[in-house]
Amino acid sequence: MRPTRIAVAFALTTGIAPAMAQSTNWAASWTTAIQAAYVAPTTPQGPAVPAYDPQPDLSFALPNATASGATDQTFRLIVKPDLWGDTVRIRLSNTFGTQTVTFGAVSIALQNYQANIVAGTSTRVTFKGGASSVRVPAGKEVFSDPVSLAFVDQLGVAGMAGRNLAVSVAVTGASGPASYHADAFVTSYISPPNSGDQTQAADDTAYPYSTTSVFFLSELDVQAPPGTAVIVAFGDSITDGTFSTLNGYDRWSNVMSRKLHEVLGNHVSVVNEAIAGNAVAGTLAGESAVERLNRDVINLSGVSGVVWLEGINDLGGLQSTPAPVIAGYQDVIRRLHAHNVAVIGATVTSSYPPNGQVPANSPLAAAAGPAFAASYGSAQTNGYRQQLNTFILTKGHYDATADFAAATTDPATGSLYPAFVPNSEGSAGDYLHPNRAGYQVMGEVAAEAVLSLFSNH
């Protein structure tokens, strides 16, 4: 097996490697995939998003979203670092904007609850050698200067376990279309238009509006010891967390993270770069995996390995055959290996209902229509999915595999196990997205696959 950065991480954390000078490196501790510019809903029924998207109505928070974006107001974005350190930096994104955005002030604090922050923890963020504000041109991103978080140093890494940061980002003037990630499944907060810089506001009342999306912020890094392994969960809505619990942090990547930390302690960080509706080789939601790989994976700080689950949207949403998807797999594997990043291929889980028909009351049918839902649940799509999985499980392509399909599929029906389908009281589920119980099983399988790479070295 070819050496990977995971192998190097294992060697360093176990002391097998030769002695090295003590230093630190940037390691991604939280990320999200910026996927588009937020636009105001245009349908009379409300936002043009899936029925299972928990997004609140943003018409008062961002009344001119399509043209003006955010206007002299502040976003308080709640993030959970996977790996803690007392020195951090953030990355701000204007990837899908159409004009330069001025961020007049940015701060990082320890979240208390909701938009409230712990008194005395708010720390100003600077850019480009000490500037309190930064201008980010359309299509660009920018890292902040290193930020020392005194409260982390005081409480210690162990004392920060499970806590969240509140990253407050003040937009000066009008941002234009705001770059965002749609489905974060974590509640963040927005101050009213024209309320100005609220980054130092400690009280929740400065932020009357909530959102389950992330605006402008794409990455939080920590300074970590050499050999820290950064594992990226890459994929579509099943990785993004559809049917996971709002603010529950129970996506399969969260479960994987907890299992890896149990074994590897603070020598690993898990981040999520999924987009609901994303496809491997075509465009359904966000740029395809092939197109966004550099920005969303390769360019992350310290990336060591990727667990990649994707392909069902190519088959069900775009009605593709397996060949272009497999070509996309091969392209991504080649590019990641060229950057010495290990690739764990996750088999594509079932979207085939036991009777061959997605229920009419499923969220997928309600959101996108019966024909769209039926495409995911067709025998043809299921057969194509199995062809993808045959490729994934064939030795020689990936560094390791995580057989999600075997762990979640009932062999008697070819569908998800019944216990993995319902997502709320009275809901039939959609037979595409596993629920919390299904994600737990997937997370355990993913962790075992990652740890197999360590044990092989």
C-alpha positions in Angstrom: 0.0 0.0 0.0 1.3 3.4 -0.9 2.4 5.7 2.0 -0.1 8.4 2.9 -0.3 11.3 5.2 -2.4 9.0 7.5 0.6 6.7 7.7 2.8 9.6 8.6 0.3 10.7 11.3 0.2 7.2 12.7 4.0 7.0 12.8 4.3 10.4 14.6 1.5 9.8 17.1 2.9 6.4 18.1 6.5 7.4 18.2 7.6 5.1 15.4 8.9 7.8 13.2 12.4 9.3 13.7 12.6 12.2 16.2 11.5 15.5 14.6 11.7 19.1 15.7 8.7 20.2 17.7 6.5 22.5 15.7 2.9 23.0 14.8 0.9 23.0 11.7 -2.5 24.3 10.7 -5.2 21.6 10.8 -8.8 22.0 9.8 -11.0 21.7 12.8 -14.4 22.7 11.3 -15.4 23.3 7.7 -18.4 23.6 5.5 -18.7 23.5 1.7 -19.7 26.9 0.3 -22.0 25.9 -2.5 -23.9 28.9 -4.0 -25.1 32.4 -3.4 -28.3 32.6 -1.3 -31.3 34.0 -3.2 -34.7 35.0 -2.0 -37.4 32.3 -2.5 -39.4 32.9 -5.6 -42.3 30.3 -5.2 -45.6 31.3 -3.6 -45.4 28.3 -1.3 -42.1 29.4 0.3 -38.4 28.6 -0.1 -37.6 26.3 -3.0 -35.9 23.8 -0.9 -36.7 20.2 0.1 -39.5 19.7 2.6 -37.1 18.3 5.2 -34.8 21.4 5.2 -35.3 23.1 8.6 -34.4 26.6 7.2 -36.4 29.4 9.0 -38.0 32.1 6.9 -35.2 34.6 6.1 -37.4 37.2 4.4 -37.0 39.7 7.3 -33.3 38.9 8.0 -32.3 39.2 4.3 -35.2 41.1 2.7 -33.2 41.9 -0.5 -31.1 38.7 -0.6 -31.0 38.2 -4.3 -29.7 41.7 -5.2 -28.2 43.2 -2.0 -27.5 40.1 0.1 -26.6 41.2 3.6 -26.7 44.9 4.4 -24.8 46.5 7.3 -25.6 43.5 9.6 -23.8 40.7 11.5 -23.9 36.9 11.3 -23.2 35.0 14.5 -22.2 31.6 13.2 -22.1 28.6 15.6 -19.4 26.1 14.9 -18.2 23.0 16.8 -14.5 22.5 16.5 -13.5 18.9 16.2 -10.1 19.6 17.5 -9.3 22.3 20.0 -6.3 24.5 20.3 -5.6 28.0 21.7 -4.5 29.4 18.4 -6.9 29.4 15.5 -7.6 31.1 12.2 -10.7 31.3 10.0 -11.3 31.4 6.3 -14.0 33.8 4.8 -15.5 33.0 1.4 -16.9 35.2 -1.3 -16.7 32.3 -3.8 -20.1 32.8 -5.4 -20.4 36.5 -4.9 -20.7 39.0 -7.7 -19.0 42.0 -5.9 -16.4 42.7 -3.3 -17.6 42.1 0.3 -16.3 44.3 3.1 -16.2 42.5 6.5 -15.9 45.4 8.9 -15.3 43.4 12.0 -15.0 39.7 13.0 -14.7 38.1 16.4 -14.6 34.7 17.9 -16.2 33.9 21.3 -17.3 30.9 23.3 -21.0 30.2 22.9 -23.1 30.2 26.0 -26.5 29.3 24.5 -28.4 30.4 21.4 -26.7 33.7 20.3 -25.4 34.5 23.8 -21.7 34.3 24.4 -19.7 33.7 27.5 -18.7 37.1 29.1 -15.1 38.0 28.6 -14.4 35.5 25.8 -15.0 37.7 22.7 -11.7 38.0 20.8 -11.2 40.2 17.8 -10.0 38.7 14.5 -7.5 40.6 12.3 -6.5 40.1 8.7 -3.4 40.7 6.6 -1.1 41.6 9.4 -3.4 43.3 11.9 -6.2 45.0 10.0 -9.6 44.9 11.8 -11.5 44.7 8.5 -10.9 43.0 5.2 -12.3 43.3 1.6 -12.8 40.0 -0.2 -13.2 40.3 -4.0 -15.9 38.2 -5.9 -14.8 34.6 -6.3 -12.1 34.8 -3.6 -11.4 33.6 -0.1 -9.2 35.0 2.6 -7.6 33.5 5.8 -7.4 35.6 8.9 -4.3 36.2 11.0 -3.6 33.7 13.8 -5.9 34.4 16.7 -5.0 33.5 20.3 -8.0 32.4 22.3 -7.1 33.1 26.0 -10.2 31.2 27.2 -9.0 28.0 25.6 -5.6 28.4 27.2 -7.3 29.0 30.6 -9.8 26.2 30.5 -7.6 23.7 28.7 -8.4 21.5 25.8 -10.1 19.0 28.0 -12.4 21.7 29.4 -13.4 22.8 25.9 -14.7 19.3 24.8 -18.1 19.5 23.3 -18.3 23.3 23.4 -19.1 25.6 20.4 -17.6 28.8 19.1 -19.6 31.8 18.0 -17.9 33.4 15.0 -19.4 36.9 14.5 -19.0 38.4 11.0 -20.1 42.0 10.4 -20.8 43.0 6.8 -20.3 46.7 6.0 -22.6 48.0 3.3 -24.3 45.6 0.9 -22.6 42.3 0.3 -24.4 41.4 -2.9 -25.3 37.7 -3.3 -24.0 36.0 -0.1 -22.0 32.8 -0.5 -23.4 30.1 1.8 -23.8 26.5 2.7 -27.5 25.6 2.7 -28.0 22.7 5.1 -25.8 23.0 8.2 -28.4 21.4 10.6 -27.0 23.8 13.2 -28.7 27.0 14.3 -26.8 30.3 13.7 -28.1 33.9 14.1 -28.4 37.1 12.1 -28.8 40.7 13.3 -31.4 43.0 11.5 -30.5 44.8 8.3 -28.8 48.1 9.0 -28.0 47.1 12.6 -24.3 47.5 11.9 -21.4 45.8 13.8 -22.8 43.5 16.5 -19.7 41.4 16.8 -19.2 42.4 20.5 -22.8 42.1 21.5 -23.0 39.5 24.3 -26.8 39.3 24.5 -29.0 37.2 22.3 -31.4 40.1 21.6 -28.9 41.6 19.1 -29.7 38.6 16.9 -33.5 38.2 16.5 -33.3 36.0 13.4 -32.0 32.4 13.1 -30.8 30.3 10.2 -29.7 26.8 9.6 -27.3 27.8 6.9 -23.7 29.1 7.1 -22.9 32.4 5.4 -19.4 33.4 4.3 -17.5 31.3 6.8 -15.9 28.1 5.3 -13.1 26.9 7.6 -11.7 27.1 11.2 -8.2 25.9 11.6 -6.2 25.2 14.8 -2.5 24.9 15.3 -1.9 21.2 15.9 1.2 19.0 16.4 2.9 17.4 13.4 1.2 14.2 12.4 -2.3 15.3 13.2 -4.6 13.5 10.8 -7.4 15.5 9.2 -10.2 13.3 7.8 -12.7 14.8 5.4 -16.3 13.4 5.0 -17.1 14.2 1.4 -20.4 13.6 -0.4 -24.0 14.6 -0.7 -27.0 14.9 1.6 -26.5 11.6 3.3 -23.1 13.0 4.5 -24.4 16.6 4.9 -26.9 15.2 7.4 -30.4 15.1 6.0 -32.7 13.5 8.6 -30.1 14.0 11.3 -31.2 15.9 14.4 -31.1 19.7 14.3 -28.3 20.8 16.6 -27.8 17.1 17.5 -24.5 16.5 15.8 -25.5 13.0 14.9 -24.5 12.8 11.3 -22.4 9.7 10.4 -19.3 11.9 10.3 -19.9 13.0 13.9 -20.2 9.4 15.0 -17.0 8.6 13.1 -15.3 11.5 14.8 -16.2 10.3 18.3 -15.0 6.8 17.5 -11.7 8.0 16.1 -11.0 10.3 19.1 -11.6 7.4 21.4 -8.7 5.6 19.8 -6.5 8.5 18.6 -7.2 11.2 21.1 -6.2 14.7 20.0 -4.2 13.4 17.0 -7.1 13.5 14.6 -9.7 16.0 13.3 -12.8 15.2 11.3 -14.5 17.8 9.1 -17.5 17.7 6.8 -17.5 18.9 3.1 -20.8 17.5 1.9 -23.5 19.3 -0.1 -27.1 18.1 -0.1 -28.1 17.2 -3.7 -24.4 17.0 -4.9 -23.4 14.7 -7.6 -20.1 13.1 -8.6 -19.9 14.1 -12.3 -23.0 16.3 -13.0 -24.6 19.4 -11.6 -27.7 19.1 -9.4 -26.8 21.1 -6.3 -23.5 22.9 -6.0 -20.6 22.2 -8.3 -19.9 18.5 -8.9 -17.5 16.6 -6.7 -15.0 16.6 -9.6 -15.3 20.4 -10.0 -15.1 21.3 -6.3 -12.5 18.9 -5.1 -9.6 21.3 -5.0 -11.4 24.0 -3.1 -13.4 21.8 -0.7 -10.9 19.0 0.0 -7.3 19.4 -1.4 -7.0 23.0 -0.2 -8.1 22.3 3.4 -5.4 22.7 6.0 -3.6 19.4 6.8 -5.9 17.0 4.9 -4.8 13.4 5.3 -7.7 11.2 4.2 -11.1 11.3 2.7 -14.2 9.1 3.3 -16.3 9.6 0.2 -19.9 8.6 -0.2 -21.5 9.8 -3.4 -23.2 8.8 -6.6 -26.9 8.3 -5.9 -27.8 11.8 -7.1 -26.1 11.1 -10.4 -28.3 8.0 -10.8 -31.6 9.1 -9.3 -31.5 12.9 -9.8 -29.6 13.2 -13.1 -30.6 9.7 -14.4 -27.0 9.0 -15.3 -25.6 5.6 -16.2 -22.7 4.3 -14.0 -19.9 5.0 -16.5 -19.6 8.8 -16.0 -19.8 8.3 -12.2 -17.1 5.7 -12.2 -14.9 8.0 -14.4 -15.5 10.7 -11.8 -14.5 8.3 -9.0 -11.2 7.5 -10.9 -10.5 11.2 -11.5 -10.9 12.1 -7.9 -8.9 9.2 -6.6 -6.1 10.0 -8.9 -6.0 13.7 -7.9 -6.2 12.9 -4.2 -3.4 10.3 -4.4 -1.3 12.9 -6.3 -1.5 15.0 -3.1 -0.7 12.1 -0.9 -4.2 11.9 0.5 -5.7 8.5 1.4 -9.2 7.7 -0.1 -11.7 5.5 1.6 -14.5 4.6 -0.8 -17.9 4.2 0.9 -20.5 2.1 -0.9 -23.7 3.8 -2.0 -26.6 3.1 0.3 -30.0 1.9 -1.0 -32.8 4.3 -2.1 -35.0 1.4 -3.2 -38.3 1.0 -1.2 -39.4 -2.6 -0.5 -42.3 -2.4 -2.9 -40.5 -0.5 -5.6 -42.4 2.7 -5.0 -41.5 5.7 -2.8 -44.6 6.6 -0.6 -46.5 9.6 -1.7 -46.1 11.2 1.7 -42.3 10.9 1.7 -40.4 14.2 2.0 -38.7 13.5 -1.3 -41.9 13.1 -3.2 -43.5 16.1 -1.5 -40.5 18.3 -2.3 -39.5 17.3 -5.8 -42.5 15.5 -7.1 -43.5 11.8 -7.5 -41.6 11.3 -10.8 -38.3 12.6 -9.3 -38.8 10.4 -6.2 -39.6 7.4 -8.3 -36.4 7.8 -10.2 -34.4 7.3 -7.0 -36.6 4.2 -6.1 -36.5 2.5 -9.5 -35.1 -0.9 -10.1 -32.8 0.6 -12.8 -31.3 3.0 -10.3 -30.9 0.2 -7.8 -29.1 -1.9 -10.4 -26.9 1.0 -11.3 -26.1 1.6 -7.7 -24.9 -2.0 -7.3 -22.6 -1.5 -10.3 -21.1 1.5 -8.5 -20.6 -0.6 -5.4 -18.9 -3.4 -7.3 -16.4 -0.8 -8.5 -15.9 0.6 -5.0 -15.3 -2.8 -3.4 -12.9 -4.0 -6.1 -9.4 -3.9 -4.8 -6.9 -1.6 -6.4 -9.0 1.6 -6.6 -9.2 2.9 -3.0 -6.9 2.7 0.0 -9.7 1.2 2.0 -13.5 0.8 1.8 -16.4 1.5 4.2 -19.3 -0.8 3.2 -22.2 1.4 4.2 -24.6 -0.5 1.9 -24.0 -3.8 3.6 -24.4 -2.2 7.0 -27.7 -0.5 6.2 -29.4 -2.7 3.6 -31.9 -5.4 4.5 -31.0 -8.4 2.3 -34.6 -9.6 2.4 -35.9 -6.4 0.6 -32.9 -4.7 -0.9 -34.0 -1.6 1.0 -32.8 0.2 4.1 -33.5 -1.8 7.2 -37.0 -0.7 8.5 -35.5 0.8 11.7 -33.3 3.1 9.6 -36.2 4.6 7.6 -38.6 6.7 9.7 -37.3 10.2 10.5 -40.2 11.6 12.6 -43.5 10.7 14.2 -45.9 9.8 11.4 -43.3 10.2 8.6 -42.7 7.4 6.1 -39.1 8.6 5.5 -37.9 8.6 1.9 -35.9 5.3 1.8 -33.0 7.5 0.6 -31.7 9.1 3.8 -31.0 7.0 6.8 -32.2 8.3 10.1 -30.3 8.8 13.3 -30.0 5.0 14.0 -28.7 4.4 10.5 -26.2 7.2 10.7 -24.8 5.7 13.9 -24.2 2.4 12.2 -22.5 4.2 9.2 -20.3 6.2 11.5 -19.0 3.1 13.2 -18.3 1.5 9.8 -16.5 4.6 8.6 -14.3 4.8 11.8 -13.3 1.1 11.4 -12.2 1.8 7.8 -10.1 4.8 8.8 -8.5 2.9 11.7 -7.7 0.1 9.3 -5.3 2.4 7.5 -3.6 3.2 10.7 -3.3 -0.5 11.7 -1.9 -1.3 8.2 1.1 1.0 9.0 
